[in-house]
Amino acid sequence: QCPWGAPNTTSISCSLADVMSEQLAKELQLEEENAAFPEVVAVAEGPFITGENVDTSSDLMLAQMLQMEFDREYDAQLRREEKKINGDSKVSISFENYRKVHPYDSDSSEDEVDWQDTRHDPYRADKPTTTPRKGFIGKGKDITTKHDEVVCGRKNTARMENFAPEFQVGDGIGMDLKLSNQVFNALKQHAYSEERRSARLHEKKEHSTAEKAVDPKTRLLLYKMVNSGMLETITGCISTGKESVVFHAYGGKSATEDKVIPPECAIKVFKTTLNEFKNRDKYIKDDYRFKDRFSKLNPRKIIRMWAEKEMHNLTRMQNAGIPCPQVVILKKHVLVMSFIGQDQVPAPKLKDVTLSSEDMKKAYYQVLNMMQQLYKECNLVHADLSEYNMLWHDGKVWLIDVSQSVEPTHPHGLEFLFRDCRNVSQFFQKGGVAEALNERELFNAVSGFNITADNEVDFQEEIEALEKMNEDHVQNHGKKLSMFSSDGDPPIYDE
């Protein structure tokens, strides 16, 4: 009854044989497991659980099962890595050579591993044969050369895999396909042509301006101008040409007080399409202002230099007082200028307007005066002067499109001037201006030279001789110097 008393225990006698019995050990272990885990869920015994199964009694089979499970996990990891690296890219990589799927792994699902992940090539022979250096294999009548029809046909079929991904060649599984050299060469030429055509279309769509449309980069530049408040709104396209697209816009407020933005602006977007105006380089590569920056290997930079050149030429003309658009800002290949016109209606070209005889005579003397100012004060030659590049607005002529204008020291500057004089002279002579000079007299009047040639051929030869002398002088004394000299300033023709 006393709690500190010794308990009354009855000892059970047990023999040494019972203690060493395996049955007793299993019963004791079972009692301990039941005491520790009273609620044990019975696990269904699989075919590889019990020791009575003969298949699991082999250590080799257990090792193969473990290796197969490890390989499954390794292949799954490779697939995850492959999917992560490739993403949505059109060009993908494959870890096929690193996979370890065994041929007896029949539990793998078909949707995880498709036919492209296998190592079987439908176009490759089971036992690849290599052609030795001597060019043939076999002896006697069984000689097979590298030009054998069957061998070449199979090689041509295998080479189709090197075509562009867009060129569908099919899989050909289970088929012994053989293509002749003629068919393969025709397919290869067609594939390369389609690839080049696709590249051209992609370039034109993504990186070039089209008629009445702009590429995404140019659109972003225009959005920034509107968002900054410099432009209030862009109304639409007013002109398209081989070198640029012109849009109309309403001016906004300038960030600086010293710069005034006109109420109406013209946005000239120079086309980045390289095949529209291929002869740009002859106007810019010999211009000393851009000669060091000119690179025929980068046509994109040429277009920006082309826009920059027009900005500098317009600035010179504006400082000399020649009627021309006023430069607002230049952003890469987008030039913002003042709009020549009113209420979104551009001023008409000189070729499209009908002028009276007095206005035509007035326009002629104004053009002659502007050509002299352009040559003497601005040190420029328009190089594309015609009735297409002159506007009639507020009773006077305005000059536009001066991106191709060069200095008289240009190797072809005098030739360009003579071409301008021919265009101007022919237009006003047809317009009924009796006082209009011919091209040779107009050339002497503008340049100040006194070339006395009886015909046009001799006149142009003397011009080429002057250009040659000037080119040698420039190379010897500097890029900006010129040996052109005249007996005083040219006469100013006034009405």
Rosetta blueprint (number, residue, H / E / L):
1 Q L
2 C L
3 P L
4 W L
5 G L
6 A L
7 P L
8 N L
9 T L
10 T L
11 S L
12 I L
13 S L
14 C L
15 S L
16 L H
17 A H
18 D H
19 V H
20 M L
21 S L
22 E H
23 Q H
24 L H
25 A H
26 K H
27 E H
28 L H
29 Q H
30 L H
31 E H
32 E H
33 E H
34 N H
35 A H
36 A H
37 F L
38 P L
39 E L
40 V L
41 V L
42 A L
43 V L
44 A L
45 E L
46 G L
47 P L
48 F L
49 I L
50 T L
51 G L
52 E L
53 N L
54 V L
55 D H
56 T H
57 S H
58 S L
59 D H
60 L H
61 M H
62 L H
63 A H
64 Q H
65 M H
66 L H
67 Q H
68 M H
69 E H
70 F H
71 D H
72 R H
73 E H
74 Y H
75 D H
76 A H
77 Q H
78 L H
79 R H
80 R H
81 E H
82 E H
83 K H
84 K H
85 I H
86 N H
87 G L
88 D L
89 S L
90 K L
91 V L
92 S L
93 I L
94 S L
95 F L
96 E H
97 N H
98 Y H
99 R L
100 K L
101 V L
102 H L
103 P L
104 Y L
105 D L
106 S L
107 D L
108 S L
109 S L
110 E L
111 D L
112 E L
113 V L
114 D L
115 W H
116 Q H
117 D H
118 T L
119 R L
120 H L
121 D L
122 P L
123 Y L
124 R L
125 A L
126 D L
127 K L
128 P L
129 T L
130 T L
131 T L
132 P L
133 R L
134 K L
135 G L
136 F E
137 I E
138 G L
139 K L
140 G H
141 K H
142 D H
143 I L
144 T E
145 T E
146 K L
147 H L
148 D L
149 E H
150 V H
151 V H
152 C H
153 G H
154 R H
155 K H
156 N H
157 T H
158 A H
159 R H
160 M H
161 E H
162 N H
163 F L
164 A L
165 P L
166 E L
167 F L
168 Q L
169 V L
170 G L
171 D L
172 G L
173 I L
174 G L
175 M L
176 D L
177 L L
178 K L
179 L L
180 S L
181 N H
182 Q H
183 V H
184 F H
185 N H
186 A H
187 L H
188 K H
189 Q H
190 H H
191 A H
192 Y H
193 S H
194 E H
195 E H
196 R H
197 R H
198 S H
199 A H
200 R H
201 L H
202 H H
203 E H
204 K H
205 K H
206 E H
207 H H
208 S L
209 T L
210 A E
211 E L
212 K L
213 A E
214 V L
215 D L
216 P H
217 K H
218 T H
219 R H
220 L H
221 L H
222 L H
223 Y H
224 K H
225 M H
226 V H
227 N H
228 S L
229 G L
230 M L
231 L E
232 E E
233 T E
234 I E
235 T E
236 G E
237 C E
238 I E
239 S E
240 T E
241 G L
242 K L
243 E L
244 S E
245 V E
246 V E
247 F E
248 H E
249 A E
250 Y E
251 G E
252 G L
253 K L
254 S L
255 A L
256 T L
257 E L
258 D L
259 K L
260 V L
261 I L
262 P L
263 P L
264 E E
265 C E
266 A E
267 I E
268 K E
269 V E
270 F E
271 K L
272 T L
273 T L
274 L L
275 N L
276 E L
277 F L
278 K H
279 N H
280 R H
281 D H
282 K H
283 Y H
284 I H
285 K L
286 D L
287 D L
288 Y L
289 R L
290 F L
291 K L
292 D L
293 R L
294 F L
295 S L
296 K L
297 L L
298 N L
299 P H
300 R H
301 K H
302 I H
303 I H
304 R H
305 M H
306 W H
307 A H
308 E H
309 K H
310 E H
311 M H
312 H H
313 N H
314 L H
315 T H
316 R H
317 M H
318 Q H
319 N H
320 A L
321 G L
322 I L
323 P L
324 C L
325 P L
326 Q L
327 V E
328 V E
329 I E
330 L E
331 K E
332 K L
333 H L
334 V E
335 L E
336 V E
337 M E
338 S E
339 F L
340 I L
341 G E
342 Q E
343 D L
344 Q L
345 V E
346 P E
347 A L
348 P L
349 K E
350 L L
351 K L
352 D L
353 V L
354 T L
355 L L
356 S L
357 S H
358 E H
359 D H
360 M H
361 K H
362 K H
363 A H
364 Y H
365 Y H
366 Q H
367 V H
368 L H
369 N H
370 M H
371 M H
372 Q H
373 Q H
374 L H
375 Y H
376 K H
377 E L
378 C L
379 N L
380 L L
381 V E
382 H L
383 A L
384 D L
385 L L
386 S L
387 E L
388 Y L
389 N L
390 M E
391 L E
392 W E
393 H E
394 D L
395 G L
396 K E
397 V E
398 W E
399 L E
400 I L
401 D L
402 V L
403 S L
404 Q L
405 S L
406 V E
407 E L
408 P L
409 T L
410 H L
411 P L
412 H L
413 G H
414 L H
415 E H
416 F H
417 L H
418 F H
419 R H
420 D H
421 C H
422 R H
423 N H
424 V H
425 S H
426 Q H
427 F H
428 F H
429 Q H
430 K H
431 G L
432 G L
433 V L
434 A L
435 E L
436 A L
437 L L
438 N L
439 E H
440 R H
441 E H
442 L H
443 F H
444 N H
445 A H
446 V H
447 S H
448 G L
449 F L
450 N L
451 I L
452 T L
453 A L
454 D L
455 N L
456 E H
457 V H
458 D H
459 F H
460 Q H
461 E H
462 E H
463 I H
464 E H
465 A H
466 L H
467 E H
468 K H
469 M H
470 N H
471 E H
472 D H
473 H H
474 V H
475 Q H
476 N H
477 H H
478 G L
479 K L
480 K L
481 L L
482 S L
483 M L
484 F L
485 S L
486 S L
487 D L
488 G L
489 D L
490 P L
491 P L
492 I L
493 Y L
494 D L
495 E L
